[in-house]
Amino acid sequence: MKPFKRYVLKNGLRVLLVPNKQNLATTALVLVEAGSEYESKKINGISHFLEHMCFKGTKKRPTALALSTEMDSLGAEYNAFTGHEFTGYYAKVNPEKISAAMEIVSDLYLNPVFEEKEFEKEKGVIVEEINRSEDLPVHKVSDLFFGLMYGDQPAGWTITGKKEIIRSMTRKDLVNYRKAHYVPNATIVVIAGTFNEKKILEEIKKLFGHIPEGKKVPKPKTKELQKFPRSLVYFKSSGQTQLILGFRAFDTYDKRRRALKLLGKVLGGSMSSRLFQRVREHMGAAYSIHAGTMSFIDHGFLQVSGGVDTQRADKVVSAILDELKKVTEKLVPKEELEKAKNHSIGNFLIGLETSDEQALFYGEQELLKKNIKTPQQVAREMKAVTSKDLMKVARDVIRNQGLNLAILGPFRDAHKFEKILKL
């Protein structure tokens, strides 16, 4: 028996109900296919701007204070988030309050008023959010890496956009973007936790069933163009150098993704991983060093990130490349792979303890039009990965023609890194 139930309303909106009476809180989540990769250059950052504006007032609750006061009165944990490929709005509450919370989430999603004065005021808020990100090296180097890897196309742009674009944006831009993307067949409502299934489904139908169908504007296809290793150095006077070294990989539908995830775990997914041991424990050249993967509808990558000793940044890059090369040449021992599997599966299941994470786990799969896997199925797929699978995926991905290095630190040029940037 599946641990969730899926419904499709007449207008195309999808509903997932994920009952779990062991949860002490229940989550209402609305996801929509609208993120920075759906934007044009002229309006880059509008998905995130729209998310902000949905909290500034609705027809029923005309101010941000009215919305927040009502949510706070329910004892709710509530927020929204914008990513590259989707936006989410959620509230997590005592199960007794889920109907009220769902109604408020639906209101801010369906009925925002976009009052002109609030729209202009919010520009300043977002500009300050961009300024904060610019001042946080870990955030800034991530933006640099995306830009280096994907260049001047949606996959390479920031989620928040540029300050000059935000300042020039109009209310009409916001209204038109919402009309093109916030449509029923691109929207999912997820309820996870303890709730009356029949009652909540009827409430969702009343709240969302009247929305007229709309034609969804598709995401432009990401172009993957690279033949040689590339590097980017961004000067910032700081006591530590931030770096991301990564390789082009594959999309979220690729069957190799479980093996790639485990490869990242072997390389730098725990305190006993190869890169943690070499760069932090043996070299003493970093506090944090991590390897992992990111996958999207039509692209993805394997990356190593860390904050490292500026004086030894080039030596750290060489050490990372050396460890990466090893996994393409020699099978990962069975015991090491089993440890990586146990750590990965354990972290994955622990992460699903709360109703909001369960809602996102199932909702994201449905939104990206995947065959929805249960946590147990995901765990079984990870357990089935072999050392040969890891070597094969390493050889597929860890190649010079897909290699990118972004550096943020007190360096004026990339020469000292360019000469070592090869396998």
Secondary structure, DSSP 8 states (H G I E B T S, - for coil): --SSEEEE-TTS-EEEEEE-TT-SSEEEEEEES-SGGG--GGGTTHHHHHHHHTTS-BSSS-SHHHHHHHHHHTT-EEEEEE-SS-EEEEEEE-GGGHHHHHHHHHHHHH-B---HHHHHHHHHHHHHHHHHHHH-HHHHHHHHHHHHHH-SSGGGS-SS--HHHHHH--HHHHHHHHHHH--GGGEEEEEEES--HHHHHHHHHHHHTTS---------------SS-EEEEEE---SSEEEEEEEE---TT-TTHHHHHHHHHHHHSSTTSHHIIIIIIIT--EEEEEEEEEE-SS-EEEEEEEEE-GGGHHHHHHHHHHHHHHHHHS---HHHHHHHHHHHHHHHHHTTSSHHHHHHHHHHHHHTT-----HHHHHHHHHT--HHHHHHHHHHH--GGGEEEEEEES-S-SHHHHTT---
